[in-house]
Amino acid sequence: MSKVISVANIKGGVAKTTTAANLGVGLARKGKRVLLIDLDPQGSLSLGLGVRKNKELPYTVSTVFQKVINEIEIGEDEGIIHNDEGVDILPSNQSLRVVEQQLDEVMSKEHVFEEYIESVRDSYDFIIIDCNPGVDNLILNALTCCDSVLIPSPPEYLCVEGLQEIIRIVGKVKKRLNRKIKIEGVLLTIVNGRTNIAKDIMNKMEEAYGQHLKIFQTVIPESVKAKEAVANGISVYKQSPKSSVSLAYESFVREVLDNE
């Protein structure tokens, strides 16, 4: 039985997709079977791992939603793209925006994607879902079907507010939709350790949340190498294996495995 982790934050620009991609590839490098699911209409996870021309794909995560809604059987491995860095990818594109709106008309709309997740659990050790920013039917589906939520957050004041909001939403989902959900932890990202304000906010986050939820010891540094990796459609490990950001994500993967 696999572990399903949703990578979520209501704010954009927090290295959420970069974290989902490199967590997934990092786990695969440790010998784990990994499925990465792009649940963002922008398709950034897909593009960031080399799925080009995603607008032209005949099968995406939107197809999965449509088949579940219309009670059409989904074949094993259907729509999965096998990445040469060892992960499987269920890609996304703009058609997911239409699905998000259609879900308003569906009975038990928050549980639609859960049916698909349960059908593929046994094929993987980890399923990582990259969520879109904001709060809508897509993220509620992700939170309803997952075991835990990983929250990437830069040490910035506005991002701290976003952190508080996603924690509140997870609490509501736990009460009404998914009793087993928990917060995997908070991962500090895009960290410029040289600035006093970053250090100050990191300390305040530890004081405010450290006793109630896990704040990972690893911090992900601000790095142009991560942006270059996305542009080239590869992981940071492949882009620059000895860089600070690559070594940080390796350390983070070890922490996630230690949580098991």
C-alpha positions as CSV (number, residue, x, y, z in Angstrom):
1,M,0.0,0.0,0.0
2,S,1.5,3.3,-1.1
3,K,1.7,6.6,0.8
4,V,-0.1,9.5,-0.9
5,I,1.3,12.9,-0.3
6,S,-0.3,16.1,-1.5
7,V,2.1,19.0,-1.9
8,A,-0.1,22.1,-1.2
9,N,-0.1,25.8,-0.4
10,I,-2.8,28.3,-1.3
11,K,-0.1,30.7,-2.4
12,G,1.9,30.4,-5.7
13,G,5.6,30.9,-6.1
14,V,6.6,28.8,-3.1
15,A,8.6,26.1,-4.9
16,K,5.6,23.7,-4.6
17,T,6.1,22.1,-8.0
18,T,9.8,22.0,-7.8
19,T,9.5,20.3,-4.4
20,A,6.9,17.8,-5.7
21,A,9.1,16.9,-8.7
22,N,12.4,16.6,-6.8
23,L,10.8,14.7,-3.9
24,G,9.4,12.2,-6.4
25,V,12.6,11.8,-8.4
26,G,14.6,11.7,-5.2
27,L,12.4,8.8,-3.8
28,A,12.8,7.0,-7.1
29,R,16.6,7.3,-6.8
30,K,16.2,5.5,-3.5
31,G,14.5,2.6,-5.3
32,K,10.9,3.5,-4.6
33,R,8.1,3.2,-7.1
34,V,6.7,6.7,-7.6
35,L,3.8,8.2,-9.4
36,L,3.7,12.0,-9.8
37,I,0.3,13.5,-10.4
38,D,0.0,17.0,-11.9
39,L,-3.2,18.4,-10.5
40,D,-2.6,22.0,-11.7
41,P,-4.1,23.3,-14.9
42,Q,-0.9,25.1,-15.6
43,G,0.8,21.8,-16.1
44,S,4.0,23.0,-14.5
45,L,5.0,19.7,-13.0
46,S,4.5,18.0,-16.4
47,L,6.6,20.6,-18.2
48,G,9.2,20.7,-15.5
49,L,9.9,17.0,-16.0
50,G,10.1,17.0,-19.8
51,V,6.5,16.5,-20.8
52,R,6.5,18.9,-23.7
53,K,3.5,19.9,-25.9
54,N,1.2,18.9,-23.0
55,K,-1.7,20.8,-24.7
56,E,-1.7,18.1,-27.4
57,L,-1.7,15.1,-25.0
58,P,-4.7,12.7,-25.7
59,Y,-4.8,11.6,-22.1
60,T,-4.3,13.7,-19.0
61,V,-5.5,13.8,-15.4
62,S,-8.7,15.5,-16.9
63,T,-9.4,12.2,-18.7
64,V,-9.2,10.4,-15.4
65,F,-11.8,12.7,-13.8
66,Q,-14.1,12.4,-16.8
67,K,-13.9,8.6,-16.7
68,V,-14.6,8.4,-13.0
69,I,-17.5,10.8,-13.3
70,N,-19.0,8.9,-16.2
71,E,-18.3,5.5,-14.6
72,I,-15.9,4.4,-17.4
73,E,-13.3,1.8,-16.5
74,I,-9.7,3.1,-16.4
75,G,-7.1,0.6,-17.7
76,E,-4.0,-0.2,-15.8
77,D,-1.2,2.2,-16.6
78,E,-3.6,4.2,-18.8
79,G,-2.3,7.7,-19.6
80,I,0.9,7.2,-17.5
81,I,4.1,8.7,-18.9
82,H,7.3,6.8,-17.9
83,N,10.0,9.4,-17.2
84,D,13.7,8.4,-17.8
85,E,14.5,9.6,-14.2
86,G,12.5,6.7,-12.8
87,V,9.1,8.2,-12.0
88,D,5.7,7.8,-13.6
89,I,3.8,11.0,-14.4
90,L,0.1,11.6,-14.9
91,P,0.2,14.9,-16.7
92,S,-2.1,17.9,-16.8
93,N,-3.0,20.8,-19.0
94,Q,-5.6,23.6,-19.3
95,S,-8.5,21.2,-19.8
96,L,-8.4,20.7,-16.0
97,R,-10.0,24.1,-15.6
98,V,-13.1,22.8,-17.3
99,V,-13.2,19.7,-15.1
100,E,-12.9,21.9,-11.9
101,Q,-16.1,23.7,-13.0
102,Q,-17.9,20.5,-13.9
103,L,-17.3,19.0,-10.4
104,D,-19.8,21.5,-9.0
105,E,-22.5,19.4,-10.6
106,V,-21.2,16.0,-9.4
107,M,-22.5,14.2,-6.3
108,S,-19.8,13.8,-3.6
109,K,-17.5,15.9,-5.8
110,E,-14.6,15.9,-3.3
111,H,-14.3,12.1,-3.6
112,V,-14.1,11.7,-7.4
113,F,-10.3,11.5,-7.6
114,E,-10.1,9.2,-4.5
115,E,-11.6,6.4,-6.6
116,Y,-8.7,6.6,-9.1
117,I,-6.1,6.8,-6.3
118,E,-7.4,3.7,-4.7
119,S,-7.2,1.9,-8.0
120,V,-3.4,2.6,-8.4
121,R,-2.2,2.5,-4.8
122,D,-0.9,-1.0,-5.0
123,S,1.3,-0.2,-8.0
124,Y,3.4,2.4,-6.1
125,D,5.3,3.1,-2.9
126,F,4.6,6.8,-3.1
127,I,2.1,8.9,-5.0
128,I,2.9,12.6,-5.0
129,I,0.2,15.1,-6.0
130,D,1.2,18.6,-7.1
131,C,-1.8,20.8,-6.2
132,N,-2.7,24.1,-7.8
133,P,-2.6,27.2,-5.6
134,G,-5.8,28.5,-4.1
135,V,-8.8,26.6,-2.8
136,D,-11.1,24.9,-5.3
137,N,-12.6,21.5,-6.2
138,L,-9.2,20.2,-7.4
139,I,-7.3,20.8,-4.1
140,L,-10.3,19.4,-2.1
141,N,-10.1,16.2,-4.2
142,A,-6.3,16.0,-3.5
143,L,-6.8,16.5,0.2
144,T,-9.6,14.0,0.4
145,C,-7.7,11.2,-1.2
146,C,-4.2,11.7,0.4
147,D,-2.6,10.4,3.6
148,S,-0.6,13.6,4.3
149,V,0.0,17.1,3.2
150,L,3.5,18.6,2.6
151,I,3.5,22.4,2.8
152,P,6.4,24.2,1.1
153,S,6.8,27.8,2.4
154,P,9.4,30.4,1.9
155,P,10.4,32.4,5.1
156,E,8.3,35.5,4.1
157,Y,5.6,37.2,6.0
158,L,2.9,36.8,3.3
159,C,3.8,33.1,3.0
160,V,3.3,32.7,6.7
161,E,-0.3,33.8,6.3
162,G,-0.7,31.3,3.5
163,L,0.7,28.6,5.8
164,Q,-1.9,29.4,8.4
165,E,-4.7,29.2,5.8
166,I,-3.7,25.8,4.4
167,I,-3.4,24.4,8.0
168,R,-6.9,25.6,8.6
169,I,-8.2,24.0,5.4
170,V,-6.5,20.7,6.2
171,G,-8.3,20.8,9.6
172,K,-11.7,21.2,8.0
173,V,-11.0,18.4,5.5
174,K,-9.9,16.1,8.4
175,K,-13.2,16.9,10.2
176,R,-15.5,16.4,7.2
177,L,-13.9,14.5,4.4
178,N,-10.8,12.6,5.3
179,R,-10.3,11.4,8.9
180,K,-6.8,9.9,8.2
181,I,-5.2,13.1,6.7
182,K,-2.3,14.6,8.6
183,I,0.3,17.3,7.9
184,E,3.5,15.6,6.7
185,G,5.4,18.8,7.7
186,V,6.5,22.3,6.6
187,L,9.4,22.5,4.2
188,L,11.2,25.9,4.1
189,T,12.0,26.8,0.5
190,I,13.7,29.5,-1.5
191,V,15.7,30.4,1.6
192,N,18.3,33.1,1.4
193,G,20.1,32.3,4.7
194,R,22.2,35.5,4.4
195,T,19.3,37.9,5.1
196,N,18.4,38.7,8.7
197,I,14.6,38.9,7.8
198,A,14.7,35.3,6.5
199,K,16.4,34.1,9.7
200,D,13.9,36.0,11.8
201,I,10.9,34.6,10.1
202,M,12.3,31.0,10.2
203,N,12.7,31.4,14.0
204,K,9.2,32.7,14.4
205,M,7.7,29.9,12.4
206,E,9.6,27.4,14.6
207,E,8.2,29.1,17.7
208,A,4.7,29.3,16.4
209,Y,4.3,25.8,14.8
210,G,7.3,23.7,16.0
211,Q,5.4,22.1,18.9
212,H,2.3,21.4,16.8
213,L,3.6,20.1,13.5
214,K,6.9,19.0,12.0
215,I,9.1,21.6,10.4
216,F,11.8,19.7,8.4
217,Q,15.3,20.3,9.4
218,T,16.4,20.6,5.8
219,V,15.9,24.0,4.2
220,I,15.9,24.4,0.4
221,P,18.1,27.3,-0.6
222,E,17.3,29.9,-3.2
223,S,19.0,28.7,-6.4
224,V,19.2,29.5,-10.1
225,K,20.0,25.8,-10.6
226,A,16.4,24.9,-9.7
227,K,15.1,27.2,-12.3
228,E,17.5,25.9,-14.9
229,A,16.4,22.4,-14.2
230,V,12.7,23.3,-14.8
231,A,13.6,25.0,-18.0
232,N,15.4,21.9,-19.2
233,G,12.7,19.5,-18.1
234,I,14.8,17.6,-15.6
235,S,15.3,17.2,-11.9
236,V,17.9,19.2,-9.9
237,Y,19.8,16.0,-9.4
238,K,20.4,15.6,-13.2
239,Q,20.9,19.3,-13.8
240,S,23.5,19.9,-11.1
241,P,24.1,16.9,-8.8
242,K,26.6,18.7,-6.6
243,S,24.8,22.0,-6.2
244,S,23.4,23.2,-2.9
245,V,19.8,22.8,-3.9
246,S,20.4,19.2,-5.2
247,L,22.1,18.2,-1.9
248,A,19.3,19.9,0.1
249,Y,16.6,17.9,-1.7
250,E,18.6,14.7,-1.2
251,S,18.6,15.5,2.5
252,F,14.9,16.3,2.5
253,V,14.1,12.9,0.8
254,R,16.0,11.1,3.6
255,E,13.9,13.0,6.2
256,V,10.7,12.0,4.4
257,L,11.8,8.3,4.4
258,D,12.7,8.6,8.1
259,N,9.1,9.7,8.8
260,E,7.8,6.3,7.6
